[in-house]
Amino acid sequence: MLLKTEHFNSVLVVMLPTDIDAANAARVGEELIARATHAVSCLVVDLSETRYLDSAGLDMLFRLRARMHQRRKRVHLAVPPDSPLRRLLEIVSADAADLPVHAGVEEAVRAGTAELRVRRD
């Protein structure tokens, strides 16, 4: 599976597919972890094009957060306010589970970059 990526210094942005379900969630999660190399301090998961996320997809996001935390790296989610996923992430308390949700990629990158500055100081 080829996921689109962009680098902003040590912040990696990865755009996820339209549907994430039991058929592809494990593969997506493995690819996200593989892309989070030592040079990446923060991973922004761009869900702006994702319209469907089932329980396997949610589980993948929470496992990703845990794996990245073990590596001392952060995960931020970019989910537009009008996305059907926004309410789902509120219900599962993604923010409270240390999986911050932002309105867009730029906002998520800014937050990730700000965290990196704080850690260095």
Phi and psi in radians as a Rosetta constraint file:
Dihedral C 1 N 2 CA 2 C 2 CIRCULARHARMONIC -1.842 0.35
Dihedral N 2 CA 2 C 2 N 3 CIRCULARHARMONIC 2.003 0.35
Dihedral C 2 N 3 CA 3 C 3 CIRCULARHARMONIC -1.739 0.35
Dihedral N 3 CA 3 C 3 N 4 CIRCULARHARMONIC 2.426 0.35
Dihedral C 3 N 4 CA 4 C 4 CIRCULARHARMONIC -1.287 0.35
Dihedral N 4 CA 4 C 4 N 5 CIRCULARHARMONIC 2.376 0.35
Dihedral C 4 N 5 CA 5 C 5 CIRCULARHARMONIC -2.315 0.35
Dihedral N 5 CA 5 C 5 N 6 CIRCULARHARMONIC 2.731 0.35
Dihedral C 5 N 6 CA 6 C 6 CIRCULARHARMONIC -2.484 0.35
Dihedral N 6 CA 6 C 6 N 7 CIRCULARHARMONIC 2.523 0.35
Dihedral C 6 N 7 CA 7 C 7 CIRCULARHARMONIC -1.910 0.35
Dihedral N 7 CA 7 C 7 N 8 CIRCULARHARMONIC 2.381 0.35
Dihedral C 7 N 8 CA 8 C 8 CIRCULARHARMONIC -2.221 0.35
Dihedral N 8 CA 8 C 8 N 9 CIRCULARHARMONIC 1.561 0.35
Dihedral C 8 N 9 CA 9 C 9 CIRCULARHARMONIC 1.000 0.35
Dihedral N 9 CA 9 C 9 N 10 CIRCULARHARMONIC -2.079 0.35
Dihedral C 9 N 10 CA 10 C 10 CIRCULARHARMONIC -1.698 0.35
Dihedral N 10 CA 10 C 10 N 11 CIRCULARHARMONIC 0.253 0.35
Dihedral C 10 N 11 CA 11 C 11 CIRCULARHARMONIC -1.765 0.35
Dihedral N 11 CA 11 C 11 N 12 CIRCULARHARMONIC 2.173 0.35
Dihedral C 11 N 12 CA 12 C 12 CIRCULARHARMONIC -1.828 0.35
Dihedral N 12 CA 12 C 12 N 13 CIRCULARHARMONIC 2.234 0.35
Dihedral C 12 N 13 CA 13 C 13 CIRCULARHARMONIC -1.867 0.35
Dihedral N 13 CA 13 C 13 N 14 CIRCULARHARMONIC 2.236 0.35
Dihedral C 13 N 14 CA 14 C 14 CIRCULARHARMONIC -2.188 0.35
Dihedral N 14 CA 14 C 14 N 15 CIRCULARHARMONIC 2.153 0.35
Dihedral C 14 N 15 CA 15 C 15 CIRCULARHARMONIC -1.536 0.35
Dihedral N 15 CA 15 C 15 N 16 CIRCULARHARMONIC 2.227 0.35
Dihedral C 15 N 16 CA 16 C 16 CIRCULARHARMONIC -1.588 0.35
Dihedral N 16 CA 16 C 16 N 17 CIRCULARHARMONIC 2.810 0.35
Dihedral C 16 N 17 CA 17 C 17 CIRCULARHARMONIC -1.204 0.35
Dihedral N 17 CA 17 C 17 N 18 CIRCULARHARMONIC 2.999 0.35
Dihedral C 17 N 18 CA 18 C 18 CIRCULARHARMONIC -1.091 0.35
Dihedral N 18 CA 18 C 18 N 19 CIRCULARHARMONIC -0.707 0.35
Dihedral C 18 N 19 CA 19 C 19 CIRCULARHARMONIC -2.128 0.35
Dihedral N 19 CA 19 C 19 N 20 CIRCULARHARMONIC 2.336 0.35
Dihedral C 19 N 20 CA 20 C 20 CIRCULARHARMONIC -2.221 0.35
Dihedral N 20 CA 20 C 20 N 21 CIRCULARHARMONIC 2.010 0.35
Dihedral C 20 N 21 CA 21 C 21 CIRCULARHARMONIC -2.516 0.35
Dihedral N 21 CA 21 C 21 N 22 CIRCULARHARMONIC -2.958 0.35
Dihedral C 21 N 22 CA 22 C 22 CIRCULARHARMONIC -1.019 0.35
Dihedral N 22 CA 22 C 22 N 23 CIRCULARHARMONIC -0.453 0.35
Dihedral C 22 N 23 CA 23 C 23 CIRCULARHARMONIC -1.270 0.35
Dihedral N 23 CA 23 C 23 N 24 CIRCULARHARMONIC -0.491 0.35
Dihedral C 23 N 24 CA 24 C 24 CIRCULARHARMONIC -2.307 0.35
Dihedral N 24 CA 24 C 24 N 25 CIRCULARHARMONIC -0.080 0.35
Dihedral C 24 N 25 CA 25 C 25 CIRCULARHARMONIC -1.033 0.35
Dihedral N 25 CA 25 C 25 N 26 CIRCULARHARMONIC -0.783 0.35
Dihedral C 25 N 26 CA 26 C 26 CIRCULARHARMONIC -1.101 0.35
Dihedral N 26 CA 26 C 26 N 27 CIRCULARHARMONIC -0.748 0.35
Dihedral C 26 N 27 CA 27 C 27 CIRCULARHARMONIC -1.107 0.35
Dihedral N 27 CA 27 C 27 N 28 CIRCULARHARMONIC -0.746 0.35
Dihedral C 27 N 28 CA 28 C 28 CIRCULARHARMONIC -1.081 0.35
Dihedral N 28 CA 28 C 28 N 29 CIRCULARHARMONIC -0.805 0.35
Dihedral C 28 N 29 CA 29 C 29 CIRCULARHARMONIC -1.050 0.35
Dihedral N 29 CA 29 C 29 N 30 CIRCULARHARMONIC -0.746 0.35
Dihedral C 29 N 30 CA 30 C 30 CIRCULARHARMONIC -1.104 0.35
Dihedral N 30 CA 30 C 30 N 31 CIRCULARHARMONIC -0.721 0.35
Dihedral C 30 N 31 CA 31 C 31 CIRCULARHARMONIC -1.176 0.35
Dihedral N 31 CA 31 C 31 N 32 CIRCULARHARMONIC -0.653 0.35
Dihedral C 31 N 32 CA 32 C 32 CIRCULARHARMONIC -1.098 0.35
Dihedral N 32 CA 32 C 32 N 33 CIRCULARHARMONIC -0.798 0.35
Dihedral C 32 N 33 CA 33 C 33 CIRCULARHARMONIC -1.091 0.35
Dihedral N 33 CA 33 C 33 N 34 CIRCULARHARMONIC -0.739 0.35
Dihedral C 33 N 34 CA 34 C 34 CIRCULARHARMONIC -1.104 0.35
Dihedral N 34 CA 34 C 34 N 35 CIRCULARHARMONIC -0.585 0.35
Dihedral C 34 N 35 CA 35 C 35 CIRCULARHARMONIC -1.380 0.35
Dihedral N 35 CA 35 C 35 N 36 CIRCULARHARMONIC -0.306 0.35
Dihedral C 35 N 36 CA 36 C 36 CIRCULARHARMONIC -1.444 0.35
Dihedral N 36 CA 36 C 36 N 37 CIRCULARHARMONIC 1.222 0.35
Dihedral C 36 N 37 CA 37 C 37 CIRCULARHARMONIC -1.238 0.35
Dihedral N 37 CA 37 C 37 N 38 CIRCULARHARMONIC 3.138 0.35
Dihedral C 37 N 38 CA 38 C 38 CIRCULARHARMONIC -1.062 0.35
Dihedral N 38 CA 38 C 38 N 39 CIRCULARHARMONIC -0.500 0.35
Dihedral C 38 N 39 CA 39 C 39 CIRCULARHARMONIC -1.289 0.35
Dihedral N 39 CA 39 C 39 N 40 CIRCULARHARMONIC -0.241 0.35
Dihedral C 39 N 40 CA 40 C 40 CIRCULARHARMONIC -1.679 0.35
Dihedral N 40 CA 40 C 40 N 41 CIRCULARHARMONIC 2.145 0.35
Dihedral C 40 N 41 CA 41 C 41 CIRCULARHARMONIC -1.760 0.35
Dihedral N 41 CA 41 C 41 N 42 CIRCULARHARMONIC -0.406 0.35
Dihedral C 41 N 42 CA 42 C 42 CIRCULARHARMONIC -2.485 0.35
Dihedral N 42 CA 42 C 42 N 43 CIRCULARHARMONIC 2.421 0.35
Dihedral C 42 N 43 CA 43 C 43 CIRCULARHARMONIC -2.016 0.35
Dihedral N 43 CA 43 C 43 N 44 CIRCULARHARMONIC 2.152 0.35
Dihedral C 43 N 44 CA 44 C 44 CIRCULARHARMONIC -1.808 0.35
Dihedral N 44 CA 44 C 44 N 45 CIRCULARHARMONIC 2.083 0.35
Dihedral C 44 N 45 CA 45 C 45 CIRCULARHARMONIC -1.670 0.35
Dihedral N 45 CA 45 C 45 N 46 CIRCULARHARMONIC 1.950 0.35
Dihedral C 45 N 46 CA 46 C 46 CIRCULARHARMONIC -1.550 0.35
Dihedral N 46 CA 46 C 46 N 47 CIRCULARHARMONIC 1.907 0.35
Dihedral C 46 N 47 CA 47 C 47 CIRCULARHARMONIC -1.829 0.35
Dihedral N 47 CA 47 C 47 N 48 CIRCULARHARMONIC 0.376 0.35
Dihedral C 47 N 48 CA 48 C 48 CIRCULARHARMONIC -1.173 0.35
Dihedral N 48 CA 48 C 48 N 49 CIRCULARHARMONIC -0.466 0.35
Dihedral C 48 N 49 CA 49 C 49 CIRCULARHARMONIC -1.753 0.35
Dihedral N 49 CA 49 C 49 N 50 CIRCULARHARMONIC -0.086 0.35
Dihedral C 49 N 50 CA 50 C 50 CIRCULARHARMONIC -1.419 0.35
Dihedral N 50 CA 50 C 50 N 51 CIRCULARHARMONIC 2.215 0.35
Dihedral C 50 N 51 CA 51 C 51 CIRCULARHARMONIC -1.954 0.35
Dihedral N 51 CA 51 C 51 N 52 CIRCULARHARMONIC -0.337 0.35
Dihedral C 51 N 52 CA 52 C 52 CIRCULARHARMONIC -2.375 0.35
Dihedral N 52 CA 52 C 52 N 53 CIRCULARHARMONIC 2.264 0.35
Dihedral C 52 N 53 CA 53 C 53 CIRCULARHARMONIC -2.478 0.35
Dihedral N 53 CA 53 C 53 N 54 CIRCULARHARMONIC 1.955 0.35
Dihedral C 53 N 54 CA 54 C 54 CIRCULARHARMONIC -1.632 0.35
Dihedral N 54 CA 54 C 54 N 55 CIRCULARHARMONIC -2.989 0.35
Dihedral C 54 N 55 CA 55 C 55 CIRCULARHARMONIC -1.085 0.35
Dihedral N 55 CA 55 C 55 N 56 CIRCULARHARMONIC -0.566 0.35
Dihedral C 55 N 56 CA 56 C 56 CIRCULARHARMONIC -1.154 0.35
Dihedral N 56 CA 56 C 56 N 57 CIRCULARHARMONIC -0.655 0.35
Dihedral C 56 N 57 CA 57 C 57 CIRCULARHARMONIC -1.173 0.35
Dihedral N 57 CA 57 C 57 N 58 CIRCULARHARMONIC -0.738 0.35
Dihedral C 57 N 58 CA 58 C 58 CIRCULARHARMONIC -1.084 0.35
Dihedral N 58 CA 58 C 58 N 59 CIRCULARHARMONIC -0.791 0.35
Dihedral C 58 N 59 CA 59 C 59 CIRCULARHARMONIC -1.025 0.35
Dihedral N 59 CA 59 C 59 N 60 CIRCULARHARMONIC -0.727 0.35
Dihedral C 59 N 60 CA 60 C 60 CIRCULARHARMONIC -1.042 0.35
Dihedral N 60 CA 60 C 60 N 61 CIRCULARHARMONIC -0.752 0.35
Dihedral C 60 N 61 CA 61 C 61 CIRCULARHARMONIC -1.119 0.35
Dihedral N 61 CA 61 C 61 N 62 CIRCULARHARMONIC -0.746 0.35
Dihedral C 61 N 62 CA 62 C 62 CIRCULARHARMONIC -1.225 0.35
Dihedral N 62 CA 62 C 62 N 63 CIRCULARHARMONIC -0.632 0.35
Dihedral C 62 N 63 CA 63 C 63 CIRCULARHARMONIC -1.179 0.35
Dihedral N 63 CA 63 C 63 N 64 CIRCULARHARMONIC -0.671 0.35
Dihedral C 63 N 64 CA 64 C 64 CIRCULARHARMONIC -1.039 0.35
Dihedral N 64 CA 64 C 64 N 65 CIRCULARHARMONIC -0.802 0.35
Dihedral C 64 N 65 CA 65 C 65 CIRCULARHARMONIC -1.028 0.35
Dihedral N 65 CA 65 C 65 N 66 CIRCULARHARMONIC -0.759 0.35
Dihedral C 65 N 66 CA 66 C 66 CIRCULARHARMONIC -1.124 0.35
Dihedral N 66 CA 66 C 66 N 67 CIRCULARHARMONIC -0.778 0.35
Dihedral C 66 N 67 CA 67 C 67 CIRCULARHARMONIC -1.127 0.35
Dihedral N 67 CA 67 C 67 N 68 CIRCULARHARMONIC -0.739 0.35
Dihedral C 67 N 68 CA 68 C 68 CIRCULARHARMONIC -1.163 0.35
Dihedral N 68 CA 68 C 68 N 69 CIRCULARHARMONIC -0.657 0.35
Dihedral C 68 N 69 CA 69 C 69 CIRCULARHARMONIC -1.067 0.35
Dihedral N 69 CA 69 C 69 N 70 CIRCULARHARMONIC -0.699 0.35
Dihedral C 69 N 70 CA 70 C 70 CIRCULARHARMONIC -1.045 0.35
Dihedral N 70 CA 70 C 70 N 71 CIRCULARHARMONIC -0.563 0.35
Dihedral C 70 N 71 CA 71 C 71 CIRCULARHARMONIC -1.550 0.35
Dihedral N 71 CA 71 C 71 N 72 CIRCULARHARMONIC 0.088 0.35
Dihedral C 71 N 72 CA 72 C 72 CIRCULARHARMONIC 1.085 0.35
Dihedral N 72 CA 72 C 72 N 73 CIRCULARHARMONIC 0.703 0.35
Dihedral C 72 N 73 CA 73 C 73 CIRCULARHARMONIC -2.150 0.35
Dihedral N 73 CA 73 C 73 N 74 CIRCULARHARMONIC 2.711 0.35
Dihedral C 73 N 74 CA 74 C 74 CIRCULARHARMONIC -1.899 0.35
Dihedral N 74 CA 74 C 74 N 75 CIRCULARHARMONIC 2.707 0.35
Dihedral C 74 N 75 CA 75 C 75 CIRCULARHARMONIC -2.157 0.35
Dihedral N 75 CA 75 C 75 N 76 CIRCULARHARMONIC 2.315 0.35
Dihedral C 75 N 76 CA 76 C 76 CIRCULARHARMONIC -2.182 0.35
Dihedral N 76 CA 76 C 76 N 77 CIRCULARHARMONIC 2.538 0.35
Dihedral C 76 N 77 CA 77 C 77 CIRCULARHARMONIC -1.864 0.35
Dihedral N 77 CA 77 C 77 N 78 CIRCULARHARMONIC 2.402 0.35
Dihedral C 77 N 78 CA 78 C 78 CIRCULARHARMONIC -1.905 0.35
Dihedral N 78 CA 78 C 78 N 79 CIRCULARHARMONIC 1.943 0.35
Dihedral C 78 N 79 CA 79 C 79 CIRCULARHARMONIC -2.381 0.35
Dihedral N 79 CA 79 C 79 N 80 CIRCULARHARMONIC 1.976 0.35
Dihedral C 79 N 80 CA 80 C 80 CIRCULARHARMONIC -1.009 0.35
Dihedral N 80 CA 80 C 80 N 81 CIRCULARHARMONIC 2.589 0.35
Dihedral C 80 N 81 CA 81 C 81 CIRCULARHARMONIC -0.999 0.35
Dihedral N 81 CA 81 C 81 N 82 CIRCULARHARMONIC -0.519 0.35
Dihedral C 81 N 82 CA 82 C 82 CIRCULARHARMONIC -1.585 0.35
Dihedral N 82 CA 82 C 82 N 83 CIRCULARHARMONIC 0.104 0.35
Dihedral C 82 N 83 CA 83 C 83 CIRCULARHARMONIC -1.259 0.35
Dihedral N 83 CA 83 C 83 N 84 CIRCULARHARMONIC 2.483 0.35
Dihedral C 83 N 84 CA 84 C 84 CIRCULARHARMONIC -1.130 0.35
Dihedral N 84 CA 84 C 84 N 85 CIRCULARHARMONIC -0.286 0.35
Dihedral C 84 N 85 CA 85 C 85 CIRCULARHARMONIC -1.417 0.35
Dihedral N 85 CA 85 C 85 N 86 CIRCULARHARMONIC -0.337 0.35
Dihedral C 85 N 86 CA 86 C 86 CIRCULARHARMONIC -0.988 0.35
Dihedral N 86 CA 86 C 86 N 87 CIRCULARHARMONIC -0.870 0.35
Dihedral C 86 N 87 CA 87 C 87 CIRCULARHARMONIC -1.117 0.35
Dihedral N 87 CA 87 C 87 N 88 CIRCULARHARMONIC -0.709 0.35
Dihedral C 87 N 88 CA 88 C 88 CIRCULARHARMONIC -1.027 0.35
Dihedral N 88 CA 88 C 88 N 89 CIRCULARHARMONIC -0.775 0.35
Dihedral C 88 N 89 CA 89 C 89 CIRCULARHARMONIC -1.198 0.35
Dihedral N 89 CA 89 C 89 N 90 CIRCULARHARMONIC -0.504 0.35
Dihedral C 89 N 90 CA 90 C 90 CIRCULARHARMONIC -1.198 0.35
Dihedral N 90 CA 90 C 90 N 91 CIRCULARHARMONIC -0.757 0.35
Dihedral C 90 N 91 CA 91 C 91 CIRCULARHARMONIC -1.063 0.35
Dihedral N 91 CA 91 C 91 N 92 CIRCULARHARMONIC -0.715 0.35
Dihedral C 91 N 92 CA 92 C 92 CIRCULARHARMONIC -1.523 0.35
Dihedral N 92 CA 92 C 92 N 93 CIRCULARHARMONIC 0.104 0.35
Dihedral C 92 N 93 CA 93 C 93 CIRCULARHARMONIC 0.965 0.35
Dihedral N 93 CA 93 C 93 N 94 CIRCULARHARMONIC 0.880 0.35
Dihedral C 93 N 94 CA 94 C 94 CIRCULARHARMONIC -0.999 0.35
Dihedral N 94 CA 94 C 94 N 95 CIRCULARHARMONIC -0.779 0.35
Dihedral C 94 N 95 CA 95 C 95 CIRCULARHARMONIC -1.031 0.35
Dihedral N 95 CA 95 C 95 N 96 CIRCULARHARMONIC -0.792 0.35
Dihedral C 95 N 96 CA 96 C 96 CIRCULARHARMONIC -1.154 0.35
Dihedral N 96 CA 96 C 96 N 97 CIRCULARHARMONIC -0.416 0.35
Dihedral C 96 N 97 CA 97 C 97 CIRCULARHARMONIC -1.593 0.35
Dihedral N 97 CA 97 C 97 N 98 CIRCULARHARMONIC 0.371 0.35
Dihedral C 97 N 98 CA 98 C 98 CIRCULARHARMONIC 1.105 0.35
Dihedral N 98 CA 98 C 98 N 99 CIRCULARHARMONIC 0.669 0.35
Dihedral C 98 N 99 CA 99 C 99 CIRCULARHARMONIC -2.266 0.35
Dihedral N 99 CA 99 C 99 N 100 CIRCULARHARMONIC 1.324 0.35
Dihedral C 99 N 100 CA 100 C 100 CIRCULARHARMONIC -1.072 0.35
Dihedral N 100 CA 100 C 100 N 101 CIRCULARHARMONIC 2.421 0.35
Dihedral C 100 N 101 CA 101 C 101 CIRCULARHARMONIC -1.906 0.35
Dihedral N 101 CA 101 C 101 N 102 CIRCULARHARMONIC 2.225 0.35
Dihedral C 101 N 102 CA 102 C 102 CIRCULARHARMONIC -2.082 0.35
Dihedral N 102 CA 102 C 102 N 103 CIRCULARHARMONIC 2.760 0.35
Dihedral C 102 N 103 CA 103 C 103 CIRCULARHARMONIC -1.237 0.35
Dihedral N 103 CA 103 C 103 N 104 CIRCULARHARMONIC -0.358 0.35
Dihedral C 103 N 104 CA 104 C 104 CIRCULARHARMONIC -2.883 0.35
Dihedral N 104 CA 104 C 104 N 105 CIRCULARHARMONIC 3.045 0.35
Dihedral C 104 N 105 CA 105 C 105 CIRCULARHARMONIC -1.114 0.35
Dihedral N 105 CA 105 C 105 N 106 CIRCULARHARMONIC -0.784 0.35
Dihedral C 105 N 106 CA 106 C 106 CIRCULARHARMONIC -1.015 0.35
Dihedral N 106 CA 106 C 106 N 107 CIRCULARHARMONIC -0.782 0.35
Dihedral C 106 N 107 CA 107 C 107 CIRCULARHARMONIC -1.097 0.35
Dihedral N 107 CA 107 C 107 N 108 CIRCULARHARMONIC -0.741 0.35
Dihedral C 107 N 108 CA 108 C 108 CIRCULARHARMONIC -1.148 0.35
Dihedral N 108 CA 108 C 108 N 109 CIRCULARHARMONIC -0.721 0.35
Dihedral C 108 N 109 CA 109 C 109 CIRCULARHARMONIC -1.114 0.35
Dihedral N 109 CA 109 C 109 N 110 CIRCULARHARMONIC -0.759 0.35
Dihedral C 109 N 110 CA 110 C 110 CIRCULARHARMONIC -1.032 0.35
Dihedral N 110 CA 110 C 110 N 111 CIRCULARHARMONIC -0.771 0.35
Dihedral C 110 N 111 CA 111 C 111 CIRCULARHARMONIC -1.118 0.35
Dihedral N 111 CA 111 C 111 N 112 CIRCULARHARMONIC -0.767 0.35
Dihedral C 111 N 112 CA 112 C 112 CIRCULARHARMONIC -1.111 0.35
Dihedral N 112 CA 112 C 112 N 113 CIRCULARHARMONIC -0.708 0.35
Dihedral C 112 N 113 CA 113 C 113 CIRCULARHARMONIC -1.152 0.35
Dihedral N 113 CA 113 C 113 N 114 CIRCULARHARMONIC -0.717 0.35
Dihedral C 113 N 114 CA 114 C 114 CIRCULARHARMONIC -1.097 0.35
Dihedral N 114 CA 114 C 114 N 115 CIRCULARHARMONIC -0.701 0.35
Dihedral C 114 N 115 CA 115 C 115 CIRCULARHARMONIC -1.089 0.35
Dihedral N 115 CA 115 C 115 N 116 CIRCULARHARMONIC -0.675 0.35
Dihedral C 115 N 116 CA 116 C 116 CIRCULARHARMONIC -1.124 0.35
Dihedral N 116 CA 116 C 116 N 117 CIRCULARHARMONIC -0.692 0.35
Dihedral C 116 N 117 CA 117 C 117 CIRCULARHARMONIC -1.115 0.35
Dihedral N 117 CA 117 C 117 N 118 CIRCULARHARMONIC -0.718 0.35
Dihedral C 117 N 118 CA 118 C 118 CIRCULARHARMONIC -1.130 0.35
Dihedral N 118 CA 118 C 118 N 119 CIRCULARHARMONIC -0.733 0.35
Dihedral C 118 N 119 CA 119 C 119 CIRCULARHARMONIC -1.133 0.35
Dihedral N 119 CA 119 C 119 N 120 CIRCULARHARMONIC -0.585 0.35
Dihedral C 119 N 120 CA 120 C 120 CIRCULARHARMONIC -1.309 0.35
Dihedral N 120 CA 120 C 120 N 121 CIRCULARHARMONIC -0.501 0.35
